[in-house]
Structures are given as C-alpha cells and as structure tokens.
Amino acid sequence: MLNVPGIGAVTTYASGQFTIDIAAATTITVGNLDGSHHNPITGASAPSGTFTINPGVATTIQMPTSAATVNAAAHTTTACWLDRTSEYARSILGNTAQSTTASGIGVTLNIASTCNAYDTGNTIDFYQAGGGCSNTAFSTVIAHEWGHGLDDRYGGISQTNGLREGWGDILGCYLLDTPKLGSGFQTAGVPRHSGNNTSQYPCTGCAVHTAGQSWMGLAWKLRNRLATTYGNRTQAIAVTNDIVVSTIAANALNQADAVREVFVADDHDGNLANGTPNCNDLVWACNQHSLPYPGQTSSVPNDECAAAAALGSGRSAQFTTVGASRSAPAWACGSGANDAWFSYAATTTGSLTVSLCSKATWDTVIQAFSGACGTHTSLGCNDDSCATQSSLTFHVTAGQTYRIRGGGYNGAAGTFRLDVTPPAAPSVSATPTYLVATAAGLTQVNLTWTDAATTETGYRVGRSTDGATFALATTPDFVDYVATGSVANHGTITGATSLTHTDNASYQQLTERTASGRNSLQYDWTIANVPTTDTRTLRIQACRTVSADNDSIIVKVKSGTSFVNAVTVTKTSDDNVHQTYVLPSTVSGTVTVRVIDSDDRRNVTGDGSLFVDHLCIRAQ
C-alpha cells in the first residue's frame, strides 16, 4: 500500500503493480511497508526511497534492491508471505470478522536476538540472524506465527497437547504444500518440524512444540494419503483445506476434539456413526499418531492396563495389537503405539525376561512397569533387541505384580507371542553339620560348624531364652565396595568417579551427547574385589533430568559376557533414597556397572543428564 500525494492510499495488484491517474510529475516516498493484511512493518533496516512518477511513463519501484542486506530483505519477504497466508486462509474461511482482525496484525522484524519468532495477541515478532540460525522472518515461519494469531481470533488459543503449535505448523505446511516447516532455520534444507514425523498422542511430558507435531503429522499424512486415494493431488489439497483448515473456527481445546471436528467437517449426512466420505483415510491418519477418533472401538481384549492378560512362564498364547489403541503413559522408547497389556505375578525375586524375539514378524516395542495401573513406574523399555523385535530384562520381587505392554514401532501392528523367562528358583542350602559351641568366658560363646553347601550367602545366629522365640544375636557387618575405575564410551562426563564414593550431595554428572546424528549415553564404572560370598547388593542414589526424546536411563550390571538390567532411574530430584539390585551369585571380583540411555537411534534428539550421588556394591 502506497500513499500518493493528491490521490491518497493506493494498493498494488497481486502482481505488485498499480495504476494512478496523474496530470503532472508526482514524488512518492516509501518507508515502512503497509499492506491490506498487516499494519506497517516496524524494525531495523526498513526500506526507504523517493521515486518520481511521470504521467504515461511506467516506473519501477524496486524494494529491496539487489544490494539489500538480509535484514532489509526481511521487510519485503514478510509483507509478501503475510499477504499470501492471509489470502490463503480467507479462501477457506471467508472474509470473516476474525480474518479482518487478523489482517490488521502488527509486525516487528530484526529484533536484536537470535533463533526465535513469536506471537503476542495480534502481533508477530521475528529475530535477526545469529547464533547458528537464519533471520527467522521467512515463508513457513511467517505463516506459522500468523497462524497463531488466526487461532487466537477464533475464540482463543489452547496449548493443551501443543494444539496451538500444531495449528501454526499446519498453516505453514499446507500453504506451501510441503512437509517441511522452517526449512533452513538452522541448517539449509533441514526443517524445524516435519509433517512426516512419528510423534504419538498424547506426548506426556513433552514440550508444546513437540507435542503439537502429532496434530501436524495427521494433517500432512491425510493430505498425502488422499492424493493417493484420489490419484489427484489438487483434489486432495482442496479437500484437506476444507475439512482441516476450516475447523480452526470451531475452536477445539485439545487434539482429540480437533480430530472430531475434522470428522464432522467431512460428514455428509449428519451421522458420524455411518462413516464419512473420507473416513478410511482419516482413521488411517489418526492411527499413525495414536489420535482417538469418533466411533473408535477396540477388538483387543487386553487393550488397556486394567484388562491386562496374565502371563506365566514359557511361551504365551497368541495375541494381537491389530485394532488396539495407544495407551498412556507415553512410550519411553521406540515411538511405540497400538499396544496390548499383560501382567506378571512374581513368585521369585530376580531377573525376569520377556521377549518378542522370533515371536513377531513386525517391528515391536516392549515396556515394563511396577505399581498399579495409572500410577505405575517404568522399569525399562526396549525397541530393537533382535533385529526389529524386542526383549526386556528387569528385576522383580516375589509377591509383586508387574505390567508389561507390547506395541508396534511407529504404528506397526500384528499378531505375536511372548517368551517369559522367570527368575531362577532359589536353591535351598543344606543344614550345616558338626555344630560345636564352646564357652569363652561368662559373656561369650564361640560357634563353629561345617558348611554343607555352597549356595548360601551367609548365616544368621539367633538366641532365645525360652527355646521358642528367637531374635538375632547380632547384626551382620557390611562392607561397601566403590568404583575405582571408569570408561566413558558415549557422553559428556562432569566430575570425578570419587564423587560417587559417599552420600554427600556432590554429584558426578553424565550427559547425553550428539555424535553422527545420535544422542547417546554409555558410561562404565568398575568396582573391584567384590566377594563371592555374602549378599552383594548394588546401591545407587541418583536422579535425572527428563530429556527431549523422553527416553529412560538404565543402570546395568555385567553378568558373564552380557549386561542385565539392574534399575531404571526415574527420579528427577535427589530424595536420599538408594535404588537397589541384588547381584546374581555368579557376579564377583571386578564388576562392571554400566549406565545407558534407552534410545540412541539416529535423528532422535535428547539431552538428558544423570546425577550420581552415591554408588557402591554392599556385601553383608
């Protein structure tokens, strides 16, 4: 929009041209860019210039010039993409009062900071280049931020499940018909978010930008799926514009309600129960991100934790995840989905192994929990143990019931069986023989006996004054063996191993690091001279941060040539309570204790840290 002396405000055509009726030469001064779909753009490096226009002579007003800086170019880039985004939205929603308000959006560019863009009310703001990021005022980022404003105009913004961020992503991707949102934000050709993501709903504990990607992913995958179904991408674009973008006006407050609005928009007869024209493709897209949809039913009897199927030892009966939903909580590894639940009542303390190896033909994920449904604690999670199948070993205590769920990686599903290997039954030690009691004064009796077995870890001596009720005559002493050596395989280590020797709130910090596209952590401690007798218990007092990829931090112990899971650290603050694991009888001498993160696949981001206050093996 230009202000022409003697004529007033003149708006250019879509081509950027305009025609005015003047009788004499007229001088036009250009400053902050103003447009039909935005207020004057403010910020450093605004274009400026004075141009003389003569009657009957075509004159070019070029902004920016070829020599313009990135900051100057941001002004014209923003004006262009704001107009395109607003016109796109109006073509779907109509020239509504909300669209008119959104078209009066305020814009500030080239803010003296880096790597961000944001909206506040009916204003959007963008940062200049720096800190490894480009100037953030470009194409899909502009559309994303304007989309927040449009969302706000239709009843307010909801950030439940990251819905607000998902809407911004959808506006950017649909406008350009690309899955790449913010491509080049940091690295050329690399998007900030992608519609081809594997995020699953609900993304418990995720930041809003991550949580919103399930909504974005549904929208993008639906468009692609319809293009295949119709054999016509133009038609798929028109349909998804109509049944997805239009529903922003319904002001859903969470992703599940937003999905329902899409089904309603697709409905042809006011009856969702008999399906919608694009129901099959909609359901498929929902299942890619575990999003619930109207009329969803499950044919899987053990679809939820409360209906878990009981497992015994050996090979289970055949089960399926086909038709199952994805349950809370969010998977700790492998982008799991479509899960079935099982329970295991432990009769023996030790290590339980539940395996899908060679028992499924599809890509599986498995996770174990202690505690009751809804309040359980993850004991471990495994994606790929044997090719693309899963196996998990975790510690169980006799008398406790554990929950296990098996699911599919990234929406995979199928039939399967489970192999269950329970802890070995405890052996019963033979009674010692040749017990001899020798008085050693008035207050001491020395006992000697012949050990008749090698499977026990010690004896306790009781005393009684009536021959019926016994109490321990003494409490066995214990010895704590601490780590004296370590190996950092993957990760960033802060602090010496000696910080783990005492319980004093001084921590050795282990942090995942990125290398070759992987975020991983693997660190070994070695504890020497662990005896072959007595009860040997690994004791660790540690806490962690919750990483962006929501994986687990698992402590393992080397037994023979392999490692077995000991404990999973879930605490996010130091509560001065040790987690413990009784070592197998075969583990002694120099013992290796390893800490790993559960998910180090390529392109899975995460930055979790483990803080270790005290680590030892106690023999008593």
VOGU-3710 file (C-alpha; in Angstrom, 3 decimals, decimal comma):
1> mlnvpgigav> 0,000/0,000/0,000  1,460/3,370/-1,071  0,438/6,922/-0,186  0,387/9,045/-3,373  0,219/12,841/-2,890  -3,056/14,246/-4,190  -4,557/10,758/-4,607  -4,218/9,007/-1,237  -3,638/5,359/-0,400  -3,068/3,079/-3,391
11> ttyasgqfti> -2,969/-0,713/-3,069  -0,964/-2,737/-5,540  -2,481/-5,578/-7,509  -1,422/-9,160/-6,757  1,314/-8,679/-9,365  2,771/-5,816/-7,310  1,755/-3,224/-9,912  -0,628/-0,279/-9,592  -2,124/2,408/-11,880  -2,738/6,030/-10,943
21> diaaattitv> -4,212/8,959/-12,866  -1,870/11,955/-12,569  -1,547/15,104/-14,676  1,949/16,071/-13,587  5,084/14,507/-12,174  4,477/13,171/-8,651  7,009/12,214/-5,995  6,281/9,149/-3,871  8,200/8,480/-0,640  8,366/4,878/0,536
31> gnldgshhnp> 9,005/3,905/4,194  7,633/1,186/6,455  5,678/-1,306/4,390  1,933/-1,272/4,954  -0,492/-3,764/3,412  -4,038/-4,988/3,205  -3,164/-7,887/5,517  -0,819/-6,262/8,006  -0,143/-2,976/9,741  3,047/-1,020/8,929
41> itgasapsgt> 6,015/-3,323/9,493  8,483/-1,976/12,055  12,033/-2,906/12,888  15,596/-2,147/11,876  16,583/-1,782/8,186  13,121/-0,805/6,939  13,236/0,057/3,204  13,085/3,694/2,196  13,296/5,702/-1,007  11,884/8,559/-3,033
51> ftinpgvatt> 10,582/7,961/-6,563  9,320/10,395/-9,205  6,472/9,193/-11,404  5,613/10,938/-14,681  2,264/10,750/-16,476  2,134/7,973/-19,079  5,548/6,555/-18,151  5,872/3,140/-16,488  8,086/3,429/-13,401  9,609/0,600/-11,399
61> iqmptsaatv> 9,777/0,932/-7,638  12,011/-1,937/-6,545  12,318/-2,939/-2,918  14,651/-4,262/-1,845  17,435/-3,663/-4,303  19,863/-6,422/-5,260  22,345/-4,937/-2,781  19,928/-5,075/0,160  21,019/-6,676/3,426  19,297/-9,742/4,863
71> naaahtttac> 17,577/-7,518/7,431  16,273/-5,188/4,711  15,049/-8,126/2,624  13,133/-9,413/5,665  10,696/-6,498/5,323  9,569/-7,271/1,783  9,700/-11,035/2,415  7,385/-10,648/5,397  4,953/-8,398/3,527  4,769/-10,942/0,709
81> wldrtseyar> 4,195/-14,003/2,920  1,711/-12,275/5,206  -0,403/-11,414/2,168  -0,135/-14,962/0,794  -1,011/-16,560/4,145  -3,966/-14,284/4,810  -5,382/-14,711/1,311  -4,970/-18,496/1,660  -6,897/-18,526/4,949  -9,619/-16,236/3,568
91> silgntaqst> -10,065/-18,552/0,580  -11,107/-21,272/3,044  -12,692/-19,418/5,969  -14,159/-16,497/4,037  -13,849/-12,771/4,636  -14,953/-13,045/8,241  -14,643/-10,543/11,068  -11,923/-12,741/12,534  -9,976/-12,673/9,270  -10,317/-8,901/9,123
101> tasgigvtln> -8,895/-8,560/12,643  -6,060/-10,939/11,816  -5,279/-8,873/8,720  -4,522/-5,915/10,992  -1,657/-7,783/12,589  1,329/-5,839/13,894  4,802/-6,937/12,837  8,268/-6,298/14,262  11,362/-7,552/12,435  15,087/-7,879/13,088
111> iastcnaydt> 14,840/-7,964/16,877  18,328/-7,950/18,393  18,283/-11,579/19,481  18,523/-14,927/17,699  16,850/-18,250/16,938  13,240/-17,429/17,715  9,972/-15,963/16,471  6,804/-15,496/18,484  3,326/-14,034/18,588  1,614/-11,968/21,279
121> gntidfyqag> -2,029/-11,083/20,829  -2,362/-9,738/17,298  1,364/-9,091/16,805  4,158/-11,269/15,479  7,877/-10,770/16,034  10,983/-12,141/14,331  14,682/-12,233/15,216  17,704/-11,344/13,146  20,295/-13,934/12,048  22,885/-15,193/14,521
131> ggcsntafst> 23,648/-17,954/16,972  23,651/-20,521/14,185  20,180/-19,501/12,975  18,987/-17,599/9,947  16,831/-14,477/10,090  13,559/-16,017/11,248  11,268/-13,892/9,028  10,769/-16,288/6,121  7,951/-18,237/4,404  6,697/-21,095/6,620
141> viahewghgl> 7,863/-19,462/9,868  5,849/-16,331/8,988  2,824/-18,489/8,144  3,280/-20,449/11,407  3,298/-17,325/13,578  0,395/-15,730/11,670  -1,483/-18,999/12,191  -1,207/-18,498/15,951  -2,906/-15,137/15,567  -5,678/-16,620/13,437
151> ddryggisqt> -6,205/-19,374/16,025  -6,439/-16,719/18,730  -9,022/-14,725/16,777  -11,383/-17,713/16,683  -12,027/-17,931/20,408  -8,566/-18,042/21,925  -5,546/-20,280/21,925  -5,335/-23,708/23,592  -1,899/-25,165/24,270  -3,302/-28,485/25,555
161> nglregwgdi> -1,331/-31,253/23,795  0,524/-28,471/21,943  -2,582/-27,841/19,806  -1,617/-24,198/19,198  1,784/-25,190/17,796  0,199/-27,859/15,619  -2,132/-25,293/14,055  0,787/-22,990/13,256  2,672/-25,881/11,645  -0,348/-26,899/9,572
171> lgcylldtpk> -0,836/-23,368/8,185  2,807/-23,271/7,058  2,891/-26,753/5,546  -0,498/-26,565/3,833  0,201/-23,117/2,361  3,334/-24,335/0,563  2,178/-27,976/0,278  5,385/-29,214/1,877  6,007/-31,311/4,996  8,971/-29,100/5,905
181> lgsgfqtagv> 8,224/-26,351/8,408  11,033/-23,847/8,943  13,409/-25,456/6,446  16,771/-23,698/6,772  16,030/-22,281/10,231  19,433/-23,567/11,325  20,713/-25,796/8,505  19,981/-25,454/4,803  17,370/-27,987/3,720  16,705/-29,212/7,270
191> prhsgnntsq> 13,252/-28,374/8,659  12,471/-27,240/12,171  9,462/-29,612/12,175  8,266/-32,123/9,609  4,807/-33,368/8,757  6,441/-36,762/8,228  7,092/-37,121/11,959  6,380/-40,118/14,218  5,148/-38,233/17,309  2,428/-40,088/19,180
201> ypctgcavht> -0,537/-38,694/21,100  -0,538/-37,930/23,956  3,075/-36,859/24,219  3,271/-36,931/28,024  5,907/-34,594/29,439  6,821/-33,202/26,011  7,370/-29,533/25,315  4,475/-27,935/23,406  6,340/-27,741/20,091  6,992/-31,492/20,221
211> agqswmglaw> 3,503/-32,379/21,465  1,884/-30,423/18,626  3,589/-32,489/15,944  1,048/-35,326/16,214  -1,677/-32,869/15,076  0,571/-31,523/12,326  1,512/-35,089/11,279  -2,122/-36,174/10,989  -2,925/-33,208/8,741  0,044/-33,727/6,436
221> klrnrlatty> -0,291/-37,504/6,172  -4,024/-37,182/5,494  -3,305/-34,885/2,536  -0,715/-37,298/1,127  -2,986/-40,302/1,691  -5,913/-38,636/-0,072  -3,671/-37,718/-3,012  -3,002/-41,444/-3,437  -6,647/-42,421/-2,906  -7,920/-39,868/-5,436
231> gnrtqaiavt> -4,953/-40,129/-7,773  -5,167/-36,340/-7,862  -3,173/-34,084/-5,528  -5,140/-30,966/-6,465  -8,307/-32,619/-5,213  -6,548/-33,785/-2,022  -5,382/-30,235/-1,353  -8,905/-28,865/-1,823  -10,439/-31,483/0,492  -7,890/-31,081/3,276
241> ndivvstiaa> -8,182/-27,306/3,104  -11,924/-27,737/3,535  -12,057/-30,368/6,288  -8,917/-29,450/8,249  -8,157/-25,726/7,992  -11,810/-24,728/8,158  -12,173/-26,344/11,585  -9,884/-23,801/13,218  -13,099/-21,785/13,543  -14,576/-24,500/15,813
251> nalnqadavr> -12,002/-23,596/18,495  -11,289/-27,147/19,729  -9,402/-27,130/23,023  -7,353/-30,316/22,563  -6,187/-32,600/19,784  -8,870/-35,255/20,359  -11,620/-32,642/19,968  -9,824/-31,157/16,957  -9,886/-34,591/15,287  -13,605/-34,878/15,950
261> evfvaddhdg> -14,175/-31,500/14,269  -12,389/-32,778/11,157  -14,693/-35,815/11,046  -17,697/-33,504/11,469  -16,446/-31,290/8,628  -16,065/-34,383/6,435  -19,509/-35,753/7,317  -22,134/-35,762/4,548  -25,368/-36,647/6,337  -25,140/-35,524/9,966
271> nlangtpncn> -24,487/-39,070/11,197  -20,900/-39,889/12,156  -21,939/-43,420/13,102  -22,291/-44,445/9,446  -18,894/-43,045/8,470  -17,820/-40,065/6,390  -16,735/-39,821/2,727  -13,045/-39,938/3,673  -13,430/-41,999/6,845  -10,957/-44,761/5,930
281> dlvwacnqhs> -8,177/-42,312/5,172  -8,986/-40,231/8,261  -8,810/-43,306/10,511  -5,533/-44,329/8,893  -4,034/-40,883/9,538  -5,263/-40,931/13,157  -3,651/-44,318/13,726  -0,291/-43,008/12,505  -0,204/-40,789/15,596  -2,441/-42,739/18,022
291> lpypgqtssv> -5,059/-39,995/17,919  -8,540/-41,079/19,061  -11,398/-40,626/16,615  -15,224/-40,804/16,709  -16,613/-44,320/16,903  -13,230/-45,849/17,712  -13,592/-49,319/19,209  -11,055/-51,943/20,137  -11,307/-55,637/19,325  -8,303/-56,347/21,549
301> pndecaaaaa> -9,473/-57,640/24,975  -6,253/-56,589/26,743  -6,068/-53,201/25,019  -5,764/-51,323/28,331  -3,755/-51,842/31,510  -6,830/-52,630/33,625  -7,612/-55,605/31,357  -4,043/-56,950/31,208  -3,725/-60,642/30,261  -1,892/-62,740/32,866
311> lgsgrsaqft> 1,429/-64,242/31,806  3,029/-67,405/33,130  6,392/-68,978/32,435  7,352/-70,112/28,940  5,717/-69,242/25,638  2,394/-67,402/25,771  -0,713/-67,884/23,694  -1,074/-65,779/20,544  -2,098/-62,144/20,987  -2,620/-59,212/18,617
321> tvgasrsapa> -2,303/-55,433/18,550  -4,386/-55,080/15,378  -7,231/-52,755/16,321  -5,618/-51,763/19,628  -5,272/-48,158/20,733  -2,223/-46,466/22,182  -2,364/-46,173/25,966  -0,900/-43,687/28,399  1,759/-43,085/29,551  3,875/-42,089/26,560
331> wacgsganda> 6,321/-44,756/25,442  9,833/-44,282/26,787  11,429/-45,663/23,604  10,795/-46,542/20,011  7,774/-44,317/19,211  5,559/-47,165/20,384  1,863/-47,349/19,541  -1,139/-49,721/19,308  -0,299/-51,622/22,500  -1,614/-54,711/24,337
341> wfsyaatttg> -1,139/-55,202/28,105  -0,019/-58,114/30,266  0,526/-58,782/33,964  3,067/-60,988/35,708  2,802/-62,030/39,363  6,335/-62,724/40,592  6,788/-65,737/42,883  10,583/-65,473/42,946  12,888/-62,492/43,318  15,382/-61,967/40,498
351> sltvslcska> 15,584/-61,058/36,813  12,542/-61,605/34,594  12,962/-61,646/30,799  10,041/-61,039/28,437  10,951/-61,450/24,786  9,320/-60,999/21,382  12,394/-62,305/19,548  11,260/-64,606/16,711  7,715/-64,339/18,101  6,579/-61,489/15,825
361> twdtviqafs> 7,165/-60,641/12,183  6,751/-56,863/12,592  8,662/-54,057/14,307  7,897/-54,264/18,030  8,464/-52,276/21,226  8,128/-53,543/24,812  7,980/-51,759/28,177  7,603/-52,949/31,798  6,112/-51,217/34,838  5,806/-51,681/38,574
371> gacgthtslg> 2,842/-50,411/40,558  -0,863/-50,173/39,851  -2,399/-49,073/36,546  -2,387/-45,308/36,232  0,317/-44,827/38,862  2,929/-47,258/37,603  6,649/-46,619/37,215  8,621/-47,634/34,124  11,226/-50,341/34,788  12,640/-50,373/31,287
381> cnddscatqs> 11,789/-50,079/27,609  13,276/-51,781/24,552  12,803/-51,179/20,843  15,259/-53,336/18,888  16,967/-56,242/20,653  16,906/-58,918/17,953  16,583/-57,295/14,518  13,385/-55,198/14,832  11,882/-57,289/17,649  12,177/-56,511/21,336
391> sltfhvtagq> 13,324/-58,163/24,554  13,439/-56,755/28,070  15,015/-57,999/31,307  14,123/-56,337/34,586  14,227/-57,053/38,307  11,154/-58,428/40,063  10,398/-59,093/43,716  8,424/-62,089/44,927  4,850/-61,156/45,833  4,695/-58,141/43,497
401> tyrirgggyn> 2,686/-57,868/40,256  4,188/-56,170/37,207  2,631/-54,826/33,995  4,137/-55,300/30,555  2,916/-53,797/27,313  3,875/-54,800/23,804  3,304/-52,473/20,895  4,418/-51,506/17,419  7,107/-49,086/16,328  5,628/-46,080/14,522
411> gaagtfrldv> 2,164/-47,622/14,187  3,193/-51,179/13,234  0,789/-53,901/14,407  0,262/-57,642/14,135  -0,030/-60,959/15,953  2,657/-62,201/18,343  3,580/-64,450/21,236  5,753/-63,727/24,271  8,560/-65,809/25,756  8,653/-65,395/29,537
421> tppaapsvsa> 11,766/-66,497/31,439  11,201/-66,143/35,195  13,927/-65,751/37,840  15,616/-68,984/38,826  14,066/-70,604/41,887  16,257/-70,111/44,967  18,232/-73,159/45,959  17,881/-74,454/49,497  21,136/-74,715/51,386  21,919/-77,882/53,253
431> tptylvataa> 21,885/-77,590/57,034  25,386/-77,054/58,472  26,782/-80,016/60,401  29,094/-80,598/63,344  27,901/-77,538/65,217  30,097/-77,017/68,287  29,530/-74,359/70,965  32,499/-73,508/73,156  32,249/-71,203/76,145  34,773/-68,374/76,043
441> gltqvnltwt> 34,064/-66,698/79,343  30,894/-65,658/81,080  29,550/-63,490/78,235  30,800/-65,169/75,039  30,113/-68,415/73,210  32,121/-69,328/70,130  30,296/-71,321/67,462  31,916/-73,484/64,796  30,292/-75,671/62,168  30,936/-77,451/58,874
451> daattetgyr> 29,434/-75,798/55,811  27,431/-78,476/53,985  26,549/-76,391/50,891  27,961/-73,644/48,703  24,753/-71,950/47,590  24,043/-69,862/50,691  25,241/-66,291/51,113  25,652/-66,405/54,889  24,158/-67,474/58,208  22,327/-65,560/60,906
461> vgrstdgatf> 22,633/-66,574/64,547  19,577/-66,345/66,771  19,217/-66,573/70,518  16,277/-67,497/72,713  15,611/-67,514/76,430  12,658/-69,881/76,188  13,507/-72,128/73,259  10,534/-70,860/71,293  11,036/-67,188/70,444  14,301/-66,246/68,739
471> alattpdfvd> 15,925/-62,919/67,994  19,068/-62,155/66,053  22,059/-62,409/68,295  23,985/-59,990/66,098  23,546/-57,871/63,013  25,970/-58,880/60,269  28,529/-56,250/59,404  28,662/-54,973/55,845  31,362/-53,669/53,516  30,720/-51,143/50,726
481> yvatgsvanh> 32,858/-51,522/47,599  33,066/-48,357/45,496  34,100/-47,625/41,914  37,816/-47,078/41,348  37,817/-47,077/37,553  35,598/-45,861/34,730  35,252/-45,729/30,943  33,269/-43,027/29,128  32,025/-44,679/25,923  29,415/-42,093/24,889
491> gtitgatslt> 28,504/-38,927/26,699  29,857/-35,881/28,460  31,181/-36,513/31,979  31,497/-33,819/34,637  33,219/-34,653/37,910  35,469/-37,479/39,076  34,409/-41,030/39,947  35,343/-40,298/43,554  32,241/-38,092/43,836  30,170/-41,304/43,854
501> htdnasyqql> 32,006/-42,777/46,866  29,973/-41,023/49,557  26,394/-39,884/50,026  27,058/-36,163/50,341  25,055/-34,368/47,596  28,186/-33,991/45,464  27,395/-35,464/42,077  29,168/-36,966/39,123  27,135/-35,750/36,112  26,693/-37,858/32,961
511> tertasgrns> 25,042/-36,146/29,968  23,982/-37,491/26,574  25,992/-36,100/23,697  25,308/-35,813/19,971  27,656/-37,596/17,573  26,971/-38,767/14,000  23,318/-37,857/14,352  22,819/-39,806/17,584  22,168/-38,599/21,117  23,608/-41,271/23,355
521> lqydwtianv> 24,974/-42,059/26,805  27,061/-45,068/27,855  29,370/-44,980/30,846  31,035/-47,827/32,759  32,245/-47,946/36,359  34,420/-50,808/37,602  34,182/-51,976/41,201  36,985/-54,301/42,296  37,316/-57,069/44,916  33,605/-57,842/45,233
531> pttdtrtlri> 33,484/-61,087/47,259  31,994/-64,356/46,055  30,088/-64,880/49,320  27,610/-62,797/51,295  24,644/-60,926/49,834  26,041/-58,430/47,308  23,670/-55,549/46,549  24,196/-52,764/44,019  23,121/-49,488/45,650  22,782/-46,277/43,650
541> qacrtvsadn> 21,450/-42,923/44,715  20,864/-40,870/41,557  18,423/-38,550/39,843  17,981/-37,338/36,285  16,585/-34,685/34,005  13,802/-35,531/31,548  15,265/-35,428/28,049  13,521/-34,174/24,920  13,231/-37,697/23,465  11,656/-38,911/26,731
551> dsiivkvksg> 13,885/-41,994/26,924  14,912/-43,936/30,040  18,226/-44,043/31,882  19,030/-47,644/32,782  21,741/-48,971/35,098  23,047/-52,422/34,135  25,445/-54,965/35,684  27,722/-57,210/33,645  26,936/-60,866/34,216  29,169/-63,187/32,249
561> tsfvnavtvt> 29,569/-61,735/28,757  26,374/-59,688/28,753  24,684/-56,986/30,795  21,458/-57,379/32,766  19,166/-54,522/33,755  19,512/-53,551/37,409  17,489/-50,374/37,960  15,859/-47,612/35,916  16,435/-44,105/37,247  13,221/-42,084/37,089
571> ktsddnvhqt> 13,668/-39,637/39,981  14,107/-36,008/38,953  15,393/-34,855/42,344  17,667/-36,332/44,996  15,469/-37,854/47,717  18,408/-39,535/49,555  16,905/-42,977/48,846  19,007/-45,695/47,220  17,738/-47,894/44,425  18,980/-51,443/44,873
581> yvlpstvsgt> 19,601/-54,622/42,913  20,795/-57,954/44,340  23,664/-59,254/42,226  23,421/-62,750/40,701  25,541/-65,306/42,551  27,895/-65,550/39,557  28,901/-61,871/39,711  32,002/-61,159/41,813  35,586/-59,961/41,548  35,829/-56,897/39,302
591> vtvrvidsdd> 32,250/-55,896/38,495  31,298/-53,562/35,635  28,304/-51,292/36,211  27,028/-49,564/33,063  24,602/-46,665/32,614  22,888/-46,131/29,247  20,044/-44,153/27,741  17,366/-46,349/26,213  17,081/-44,620/22,827  20,161/-43,664/20,790
601> rrnvtgdgsl> 18,754/-44,038/17,289  19,757/-41,557/14,622  17,831/-38,292/14,478  16,211/-38,888/17,879  17,065/-35,787/19,851  17,679/-35,852/23,578  19,841/-34,115/26,137  19,198/-35,944/29,405  21,614/-35,906/32,334  22,157/-38,341/35,214
611> fvdhlciraq> 23,416/-37,037/38,583  25,048/-39,772/40,682  25,492/-39,039/44,387  26,435/-42,497/45,705  27,284/-45,807/44,012  28,526/-48,975/45,703  28,145/-52,737/45,997  27,325/-53,692/49,580  28,368/-57,132/50,853  26,827/-58,328/54,104
//
